[in-house]
Amino acid sequence: MGSPIQMSVYSDKLILWNPGKLPEDITLEILKQKHPSRPVNRNLAELFFKAGYIEVWGRGIAKILNSCKLASLPEPIIEEYAGGIQITFLKNIKVGEKVGEKVGENLTANQNLILQFITENQYITANELAEKVKISKRKIEANIAKLRQKEMIQRVGAAKGGYWEVKEKWAVRSRQ
């Protein structure tokens, strides 16, 4: 089995790297247009399709590009790198201010990641968040306190055995 997907978070960018090469007849430019889909693992792709994580074959990159455009973010850099495909999402400071005005809140990259991981797993622990976000447990707890203060998340039940609830308007739709 290949290497897992890797994510690197910086103050000015987010980098995702996935192992595997494009088919020989599909270039990075073709990837940005309507193109045929040829998953490496057809069974796994079919499973994700049936689970609702894939709605249309061969549209993932187009959806990423469109989402960045709608958010007034720069087009991500897509490149073949180290035996895989790497996508670099760049931060646009002015855009962050505009988004903040729209939703009434400015979130850090770490807070956005915390929201995403809590949305994906409401039982996630602070230790697991620290490992995934790659910051200390203490910083996770400080960020969670800020998200709670902004009334974006709340704890339901006890510290142990309880779970996180993300307010609907803040829920991260990371699987769409």
C-alpha positions in Angstrom: 0.0 0.0 0.0 1.3 3.5 -0.9 2.1 6.4 1.4 -0.8 8.2 3.1 -1.9 11.6 1.9 0.2 14.3 3.5 -0.8 17.8 4.6 1.4 20.7 5.5 0.0 23.9 7.0 1.8 27.2 6.9 0.7 30.7 7.7 0.4 31.6 4.0 -0.5 28.3 2.4 -1.8 24.7 2.7 -0.1 21.9 0.8 -1.7 18.5 0.1 0.3 15.7 -1.4 -1.1 12.4 -2.6 1.0 9.5 -3.9 0.5 8.3 -7.4 1.1 9.5 -11.0 -1.3 10.7 -13.6 -2.1 8.4 -16.6 0.4 9.1 -19.4 -2.2 10.7 -21.6 -3.5 13.1 -18.9 -1.4 16.2 -18.3 -1.9 18.7 -15.5 -3.6 21.1 -18.0 -6.0 18.3 -19.1 -6.7 17.6 -15.5 -8.1 21.1 -15.1 -10.6 20.5 -17.9 -13.3 17.9 -18.5 -11.4 14.6 -18.7 -12.0 10.9 -18.4 -11.7 9.4 -14.9 -9.5 6.3 -14.4 -9.1 5.6 -10.7 -6.2 3.5 -9.8 -8.3 1.4 -7.3 -11.7 1.1 -9.0 -13.2 -0.8 -6.0 -12.2 1.9 -3.6 -13.5 4.6 -5.9 -16.8 2.7 -6.3 -17.1 2.5 -2.5 -16.7 6.3 -2.1 -19.1 6.9 -5.0 -21.8 4.7 -3.3 -21.1 6.4 0.1 -21.8 9.8 -1.6 -18.3 11.2 -1.4 -18.0 11.2 -5.2 -21.0 12.6 -7.1 -19.5 12.8 -10.6 -16.4 11.0 -11.9 -13.5 13.2 -13.0 -14.8 16.5 -11.5 -12.7 16.8 -8.3 -10.1 19.2 -9.6 -12.8 21.3 -11.3 -14.7 21.5 -8.0 -11.5 22.6 -6.2 -10.8 25.3 -8.8 -14.3 26.5 -8.7 -14.5 26.6 -4.9 -11.2 28.7 -4.8 -12.6 31.1 -7.4 -15.9 31.5 -5.5 -14.0 32.2 -2.3 -11.8 34.8 -4.2 -8.7 32.7 -3.5 -5.8 32.4 -5.9 -6.0 29.3 -8.2 -4.1 26.5 -6.4 -0.8 25.3 -7.8 -1.2 21.7 -9.0 2.0 19.9 -9.8 3.6 16.5 -10.1 6.1 16.2 -7.3 8.1 13.3 -5.7 6.0 10.5 -7.2 2.7 12.1 -6.4 0.3 15.0 -7.1 0.7 18.1 -4.9 -1.8 20.9 -4.6 -0.8 24.2 -2.9 -3.6 26.5 -1.7 -2.4 30.0 -1.2 -3.7 32.5 1.3 -4.9 35.8 0.2 -4.8 38.3 3.1 -7.4 40.7 1.6 -9.7 37.8 0.9 -9.5 36.6 4.5 -10.7 40.1 5.5 -13.6 39.9 3.1 -14.6 36.4 4.2 -14.4 37.6 7.8 -16.7 40.5 7.1 -19.2 38.0 5.5 -19.4 35.5 8.3 -18.5 37.9 11.1 -15.5 35.9 12.2 -11.8 35.5 11.2 -10.4 32.1 11.9 -6.8 31.0 11.8 -5.7 28.1 9.6 -5.4 26.0 12.8 -8.9 26.9 13.8 -10.2 26.0 10.4 -8.5 22.6 10.6 -9.8 22.0 14.1 -13.4 22.7 12.8 -12.8 20.4 9.9 -11.6 17.5 12.0 -14.4 18.0 14.6 -16.9 18.0 11.8 -15.5 14.7 10.5 -15.3 13.1 14.0 -17.3 14.7 16.8 -15.6 12.3 19.3 -12.1 13.4 18.4 -9.8 14.2 21.4 -7.5 17.1 22.0 -4.6 14.8 21.7 -5.8 13.5 18.3 -6.4 17.1 17.2 -2.9 18.1 18.3 -1.4 15.2 16.2 -3.5 16.0 13.1 -3.1 19.8 13.3 0.6 19.4 14.3 0.5 21.8 17.2 0.6 21.2 21.0 -2.3 20.0 23.0 -2.1 23.3 24.9 -2.5 25.3 21.7 -5.4 23.0 20.6 -7.2 23.8 23.9 -6.6 27.5 23.5 -8.0 27.4 19.9 -11.0 25.3 21.1 -11.7 27.9 23.8 -11.7 30.7 21.1 -14.1 28.6 18.9 -16.4 28.0 22.0 -16.3 31.7 22.8 -17.3 32.5 19.2 -20.1 30.0 19.7 -19.0 27.9 16.8 -18.6 24.7 18.7 -19.9 23.3 22.0 -19.2 20.3 24.1 -22.1 18.0 24.8 -21.7 15.7 27.8 -18.7 15.1 30.0 -15.1 15.9 29.1 -14.6 12.2 28.8 -17.3 10.4 26.9 -18.9 13.5 25.5 -18.7 14.8 22.0 -18.3 18.1 20.0 -21.1 19.8 18.3 -20.3 22.2 15.5 -23.0 24.8 15.0 -24.7 24.1 11.6 -23.6 27.4 9.9 -20.0 26.7 10.8 -19.9 23.0 9.8 -17.1 22.3 7.4 -18.3 20.4 4.3 -14.9 18.8 3.7 -16.4 15.8 1.8 -18.3 17.7 -0.9 
